[in-house]
Amino acid sequence: MDDLPIYEEIIRLKKERIPAALATVVETSGSSPRKAGAKMVVRGDGSIAGTVGGGRIEADTIEAALEVISRGGTRTMTFSLTERHGGVCGGEMLIYLEPLHVPQQLVVVGCGHVGRAVGQAALPTEFQVTMISTVDSRESMPTSEEFLYHPAEDLDRAFAAIGVDSGTYIFIATSDHHEDFLATASALRTPARYIGLLGSRRKWVALESYLKDRHFDAEAIGRVTSPAGLEIGAETPAEIAVSVLAQMIGIRRMNNAGNIRPAARCRTVETDGVPQQVLAASGS
C-alpha cells in the first residue's frame, strides 16, 4: 500500500494542530493481515486513515491510540491472531503507537522590537508563531511567521479566528498601555495556557485595577504573568526574548506554570523599572 497519503495526512494534521497518533506494524510472524511497515493514523475523534488489519486488532489499536493522544508517551501492543483477537490465522503482530507532535501556538500581540524578538526566538523551539499588529503600519514580517493586523478592540474576534486554545501561549507587548490592557482582557476570555505581558510593577497595579473594573475575579487575573519572563536582569529586546521564551519552555516542559513565575510582583515599585524603560525605548 502506498504510504504517501498517510504522510500527507500527518503533515495536514500537524499544520492544522489536530491531535493524532500513528500506529505502525513493526513486526509480524506467521500469517497476518498486514505486514511490517503498515501504518494507520488515528485522529483525536477516533477516525482513521490507513489500516493495520481491521477487525478486533484495529479496534483495540484505535482505543489505545486515543489513550496515547490523551496521555502522551508511546506504547507497543502484541496481538496473537487467535479467536480472541478476531482471527484464526495463528500469526502474531507487534504494533507501535506514538503521538504525533502538534506544535504549540504562540500569539504575539505587538510587532515592536520586543514582540518581533520573541516571535523570532520562538521559531526554532517548535512554536507556531502568529504576530498581531494593533497598528496598521503594514510592517514587513518574516515569511516564517503569520502576520495579521487587528485593532486592539477587535482581538476577541482575532483570537477566535486563530483558534486560541488551552495549549496556546499569548505574549503581549504593544506600544500603548491601553492597548495592552485591552489585549490582556481579550486573552483572559480565552483558555490560553500562558498570558504574558511586558511591563513593570507600576503597570501591573494599573492593569489589576483595570481588570477588576471589568469584573475579572482574582483567579482570572492570576492567570496573567507580568512582567513576563524569568528574572535574569534582561534589558535589551533580545535578552527579554530569551527570558520570556525560557519561561514558556519551562511551562511546556514542566507542565506547571506556578514553579517558574517570576517574583517581579513582589518587588518594590522603585526597583522594578527596567522592563518598562525598555518598553518605552524600544517602541514595542
VENRA-V438514 format. One record per residue. RES is the residue in one small letter. SS is DSSP state (@ for helix, = for strand, . for the rest). NEAR is the number of other ideal C-beta (glycine too) atoms within 12 Angstrom. D_FIRST is the distance of its C-alpha to the first C-alpha in Angstrom with 2 decimals. Layout:
# VENRA-V438514
RES & SS & NEAR & D_FIRST
RES & SS & NEAR & D_FIRST
This chain:
# VENRA-V438514
m & . & 18 & 0.00
d & . & 11 & 3.81
d & . & 20 & 6.23
l & @ & 13 & 9.06
p & @ & 18 & 9.78
i & @ & 28 & 10.17
y & @ & 18 & 12.50
e & @ & 16 & 14.25
e & @ & 26 & 14.95
i & @ & 30 & 16.33
i & @ & 17 & 18.56
r & @ & 19 & 19.73
l & @ & 29 & 20.64
k & @ & 23 & 22.54
k & @ & 17 & 24.39
e & . & 19 & 25.39
r & . & 27 & 26.22
i & . & 28 & 24.37
p & . & 31 & 24.18
a & = & 39 & 20.81
a & = & 43 & 19.23
l & = & 37 & 15.99
a & = & 46 & 14.97
t & = & 35 & 13.21
v & = & 36 & 13.07
v & = & 25 & 15.32
e & = & 22 & 16.63
t & = & 28 & 16.53
s & = & 19 & 19.16
g & . & 18 & 19.77
s & . & 18 & 17.67
s & . & 30 & 15.16
p & . & 30 & 12.60
r & . & 33 & 9.97
k & . & 21 & 10.45
a & . & 19 & 11.69
g & . & 21 & 9.76
a & . & 32 & 7.86
k & = & 37 & 9.41
m & = & 39 & 11.39
v & = & 40 & 14.14
v & = & 43 & 17.34
r & = & 28 & 19.98
g & . & 24 & 23.66
d & . & 15 & 24.20
g & . & 21 & 21.75
s & . & 19 & 19.14
i & = & 29 & 15.47
a & = & 30 & 12.26
g & = & 35 & 9.04
t & . & 27 & 9.89
v & . & 44 & 11.25
g & . & 36 & 12.18
g & . & 23 & 14.67
g & @ & 25 & 18.37
r & @ & 24 & 20.88
i & @ & 37 & 18.57
e & @ & 31 & 16.77
a & @ & 24 & 20.21
d & @ & 28 & 21.79
t & @ & 44 & 19.16
i & @ & 35 & 19.68
e & @ & 22 & 23.41
a & @ & 32 & 23.38
a & @ & 42 & 21.34
l & @ & 26 & 24.05
e & @ & 22 & 26.65
v & @ & 29 & 25.03
i & @ & 32 & 25.10
s & @ & 18 & 28.70
r & @ & 15 & 30.07
g & . & 17 & 28.10
g & . & 16 & 27.33
t & = & 23 & 24.44
r & = & 28 & 23.87
t & = & 20 & 22.30
m & = & 32 & 21.91
t & = & 23 & 22.12
f & = & 36 & 21.38
s & = & 24 & 22.99
l & . & 28 & 21.38
t & . & 19 & 24.73
e & @ & 12 & 26.22
r & @ & 14 & 26.88
h & @ & 29 & 23.22
g & . & 20 & 22.63
g & . & 26 & 21.43
v & . & 17 & 23.35
c & . & 23 & 21.21
g & . & 18 & 23.03
g & . & 26 & 20.40
e & = & 26 & 20.09
m & = & 41 & 17.63
l & = & 28 & 18.55
i & = & 41 & 17.10
y & = & 29 & 18.34
l & = & 35 & 19.29
e & = & 26 & 20.62
p & = & 31 & 22.15
l & . & 35 & 21.09
h & . & 22 & 24.35
v & . & 28 & 25.91
p & . & 26 & 28.66
q & = & 31 & 32.00
q & = & 35 & 34.00
l & = & 44 & 37.38
v & = & 49 & 39.66
v & = & 51 & 42.71
v & = & 53 & 45.58
g & . & 46 & 47.94
c & . & 43 & 47.24
g & . & 36 & 50.30
h & @ & 28 & 50.37
v & @ & 49 & 49.39
g & @ & 48 & 46.65
r & @ & 32 & 45.07
a & @ & 35 & 45.46
v & @ & 47 & 43.71
g & @ & 42 & 40.81
q & @ & 28 & 40.37
a & @ & 32 & 40.71
a & @ & 38 & 38.03
l & @ & 26 & 35.24
p & . & 14 & 34.48
t & . & 25 & 34.50
e & . & 21 & 31.38
f & = & 37 & 33.35
q & = & 31 & 32.30
v & = & 41 & 35.69
t & = & 37 & 37.38
m & = & 42 & 40.94
i & = & 42 & 43.38
s & = & 37 & 46.68
t & . & 35 & 49.48
v & . & 22 & 51.48
d & . & 15 & 50.52
s & . & 15 & 51.07
r & . & 11 & 47.71
e & . & 24 & 47.21
s & . & 12 & 44.70
m & . & 24 & 41.93
p & . & 17 & 39.27
t & . & 10 & 36.08
s & . & 16 & 34.14
e & . & 29 & 35.95
e & = & 27 & 36.03
f & = & 25 & 39.64
l & = & 27 & 41.26
y & = & 23 & 44.87
h & . & 31 & 46.29
p & . & 23 & 49.97
a & @ & 32 & 50.66
e & @ & 17 & 51.77
d & @ & 22 & 48.32
l & @ & 37 & 46.21
d & @ & 21 & 45.50
r & @ & 18 & 43.57
a & @ & 31 & 41.91
f & @ & 34 & 40.70
a & @ & 18 & 39.32
a & @ & 17 & 37.48
i & @ & 30 & 36.00
g & . & 22 & 34.86
v & . & 34 & 37.05
d & . & 22 & 36.02
s & . & 17 & 36.97
g & . & 28 & 35.02
t & . & 34 & 36.76
y & = & 43 & 39.52
i & = & 50 & 42.33
f & = & 53 & 44.88
i & = & 51 & 47.92
a & . & 49 & 50.20
t & . & 38 & 51.71
s & . & 29 & 55.02
d & . & 25 & 56.96
h & @ & 30 & 57.81
h & @ & 19 & 57.79
e & @ & 33 & 54.28
d & @ & 44 & 53.19
f & @ & 36 & 54.67
l & @ & 32 & 53.02
a & @ & 48 & 49.63
t & @ & 45 & 50.19
a & @ & 35 & 51.11
s & @ & 37 & 47.97
a & @ & 43 & 45.84
l & @ & 34 & 47.53
r & . & 25 & 46.44
t & . & 33 & 42.80
p & . & 21 & 41.12
a & . & 37 & 40.59
r & . & 29 & 40.35
y & = & 44 & 42.77
i & = & 43 & 45.52
g & = & 49 & 47.44
l & = & 50 & 50.48
l & . & 51 & 52.29
g & . & 44 & 56.00
s & . & 31 & 59.03
r & @ & 26 & 61.02
r & @ & 27 & 63.15
k & @ & 36 & 60.11
w & @ & 34 & 58.74
v & @ & 21 & 62.02
a & @ & 23 & 61.97
l & @ & 36 & 58.33
e & @ & 27 & 59.02
s & @ & 15 & 61.94
y & @ & 27 & 59.92
l & @ & 33 & 57.17
k & @ & 18 & 59.72
d & @ & 13 & 61.47
r & . & 19 & 58.20
h & . & 13 & 57.91
f & . & 25 & 55.25
d & . & 13 & 56.10
a & @ & 12 & 56.31
e & @ & 10 & 52.86
a & @ & 22 & 51.25
i & @ & 29 & 53.38
g & . & 19 & 52.43
r & . & 30 & 48.82
v & = & 39 & 50.05
t & = & 40 & 50.26
s & = & 44 & 53.11
p & . & 43 & 53.78
a & . & 49 & 50.06
g & . & 43 & 49.07
l & . & 29 & 50.28
e & . & 26 & 53.91
i & . & 21 & 53.85
g & . & 17 & 56.69
a & . & 33 & 54.37
e & . & 22 & 56.27
t & . & 21 & 54.28
p & @ & 32 & 51.27
a & @ & 20 & 49.00
e & @ & 26 & 50.52
i & @ & 42 & 50.22
a & @ & 42 & 46.54
v & @ & 26 & 46.08
s & @ & 37 & 48.02
v & @ & 49 & 46.08
l & @ & 38 & 42.65
a & @ & 28 & 43.66
q & @ & 38 & 44.66
m & @ & 43 & 41.39
i & @ & 27 & 39.34
g & @ & 25 & 41.65
i & @ & 33 & 41.01
r & @ & 27 & 37.24
r & @ & 16 & 37.30
m & @ & 15 & 40.23
n & . & 15 & 39.42
n & . & 13 & 43.18
a & @ & 26 & 44.96
g & @ & 14 & 48.33
n & @ & 13 & 48.34
i & @ & 26 & 48.02
r & . & 28 & 50.09
p & . & 32 & 52.96
a & . & 16 & 56.55
a & @ & 36 & 57.63
r & @ & 27 & 58.89
c & @ & 14 & 61.38
r & . & 19 & 63.06
t & . & 14 & 66.18
v & @ & 17 & 66.05
e & @ & 10 & 68.09
t & @ & 17 & 65.59
d & . & 25 & 62.47
g & . & 22 & 62.85
v & @ & 28 & 60.54
p & @ & 42 & 57.28
q & @ & 32 & 59.27
q & @ & 22 & 61.04
v & @ & 31 & 57.75
l & @ & 36 & 56.59
a & @ & 23 & 59.74
a & @ & 19 & 59.66
s & @ & 30 & 56.02
g & . & 22 & 55.97
s & . & 42 & 52.81
